[in-house]
Amino acid sequence: MIINPVHQREFIKKAYLLGHDLSAIERGEECCTYFTQPTLLDGRRLLCNATDASRRERQKTFFNPAIAARRRLAQGMHDRGEAVTFADGTLEESDIERLNWHLPGHAKAISVREKTITAGDVWDVSVRGSVWGLNDMEELYVVVNVGRLIIEPGAALIVRGNVFSLLCQEVVHHGSAEENAFQIGILPTPFSADFGYGPLHGPHGTDGAAGRDGLAGRTLEVERTLLGFRLREEADLAAMNGGSGDDGKDGTDGVRGRNGGMCKVAELTLRSVTGSLTIFAQAGEGGHGGNGGHGGKGACGGDAGNGHKLWQSNISGGDGGDGGRGGNGGAGNHAGNGGLTSNIYIDVPVEDEHKITRVALPSKGGDGGVGGRGGAGGKGGVQGHGPTAEFDGKPGNPGENGVDGRSGHHGRSRPAPWIFLNDKVDNGDFATRTPESLTVSQSMYTND
């Protein structure tokens, strides 16, 4: 129950603004609706809970170095739109037409008077584009309006890759500060945020097929006579040579890894905090590049047919066939870069600031694919033997080994998001624990 009358009024006002059924909310029901916002100013009215003074303060640091560095990219346009919504930004003339392509904005809204996330559970409030028949690359919004949010030990509230606005009158965490977990996670989209296609991790190339061995040379048929051996057929000396082995086929190249999912801008307005609260944010890891396929083995040359001593002459042994060349290894492809991030704003009463732990980590780049091994060259065929060593044929030449494929580059890491607490930021690393020490299920990050 919300005891503070001021908090009660704000909760009800927000539910009304979102078009939720107030009588259903009073009965303890959780209301969820989907709507569109025609303009950026409508987005500010529905998403942002900051005061005018707070928005002006945010504008001073909104375009921190990581965000300012991408101002010329398409993401820079979205950043400037987010500054209008959550800070005190103004639109550039050149942005208006492109931003209009993304309007109206599509949002999911939840209001609930009291919500308990039971121990070990995750309340995932994310929304995907399929609700409106949209591509997931479209920017989508989530608004959550909660009276009292109770988070039991090991439980968490997460949003994955949506612009997020949380208004909570009271949040209660029953766990301890020593828990290796977070209670609110601002996580990336569970898919790559680039404009490629296919899975996050690049598939590996296929191995090249081995070549076929060369045919063996014929040994000519002879018959015994009173004078010695003679041929039963007309001599075909070329047929005595072993055939060359086929070359191995090249391995195919691995596929490029895709960029990690994006961690979008978020505003968390918490009017009262009971217990400690860890808020975690990190964009998605870049996909690994696919390994190159190994080259196929070169085939062996055919063994030669043997010669023979005849009563009038000697037939030399045939030459062994040359071994086939090994196939080249396929190239390992490049890995994807870590995902991009945006600012995260946390507003709490000043007396509750010490209860908030911020953990913001850089996104990791993927590992580049390893080049495939070149196939081994085939062995040369054995020479045919004549009546004496001087009449032996030549052995076949071994095939050359295939060339190893080159390896792909590792993806780049991206900076951690800036997390502002009451519009203040410590321009450093907020991570007080390593990623491995946090309880972050990989299923929260990706659908793979």
C-alpha positions, 0 to 999 in steps of 0.5 A: 500500500502507498501510505504517503498521500503525495506518492499516492497522487503521483501514482494515480496521476501517472496511471491516468496519463497512461490510460489505465483502468483506475478501478482495476488498479485499486483491485490490485490488478496489473494493467498493461497497454500498448500505445503510440506517441505522435511527437517527441514532446508527447514522449517527454510528457509520458516518459520523463518524470524529471523537473525542468531544473533537472532536465537542464542539469542533464543537458550539460552532461548528456553528450559525454565523450562516448555519445559525442563521438557518434554524433555524425552516425545515424545513432547520433540522431537518436541521441539528440532525440533522447536529449529532447525527451529526457534532458533539455535538448533541442532538435537540429533542423537536419534531424527533423525529417529523419526523426519523423520517419520513426514517429509515432513512437511505440510504447508499452505501459504497465501500472500496478499498485503493488508488485512482488518479484519473488525470490529467484524470479525475473520480471522482464518488462521488455517489448518487441516489435512484433506487438505492432508488426514492426521490425525489432530495429525500430526504437521501442519504449517501456513505461512502468508505473509502480506503487510499491515494488518488493524485490525478494532475494535473487530477484530482478527487474530487467528491461532488454534494449528498450528506452525505459522509464520507471516511476516507483513510489517505493522500492523494497529490497529484502536481500543483502548488499553482499548478494552477488546480484543486481536488482534492476538490470538495464540490458541490451537487445537480445539480438544484434543491433546492426543492419546485417542478418544471421545469428550473432556469432558468425557460422564457421566455414566448411572444410574442403573435400579431399581430392581423389587418388590418382589411378595406378599405372598398368603393368604390361602383360607378358607371356613366356616363350622358348626364347624368353618373355614377350608382350601379349599386347601392343605396348602402351608405355604411357598407361604404365605411369600413375595418374596424378592425384586431384587437388584438395578443395579450398575451405570456405570462409567463416562468416562475420560476427555481428555487433552486440545488442544496444543498451538504451537510455533509461530513467529510474525515478524511485521516491523511496528506497528500503534496503540496498539496491544494485543497478546494473547496465551493460551492452551486449557482447559482439559476436565471434567471427566464424572460423575458416574451413580447413583445406581438403587433403591433396590426393596421392599420386597413383603408383606406376606399373612395373617394367619387364625383361623381354627376350629382345628388349627391356621395358622400363617401369612407369613413373609414379603420379604426382600428388595433388596440392592441398586445398587452402584454408578458408579465412576466419572472419572478423568479430562484431563490436560490443554494443553501444550504450546510452545514459542512465538516470537514477533519481532518489531522495538524497537521504537514500543515495547511499543505498544505491550501487551502480555497476556499469561495464564496457561491452566486449568485442567478440573474438575473431575467427581463426583461419582454417589450416591448409590441406596437406599435399598428397604423396607422390606415387611409387615408381615402377621397377624395371628389370634392373635399377637403371630401368626403374621409373621416376617416383611422383612428386609430392603435392604442395601443402595448401596455405593457411587461411588468415584469421579475423580481427577481434571486435572492439569494446565499447565504453560503459554507460554513464549512470547518473545518480541525482544528475551527478556522475562519477566520471570513472568506472562504477564497477565495484564487482567483476562481471563474473561475480554478478549473477547475470544469466546469459538468457537475459542477454540473448535469444541464441 
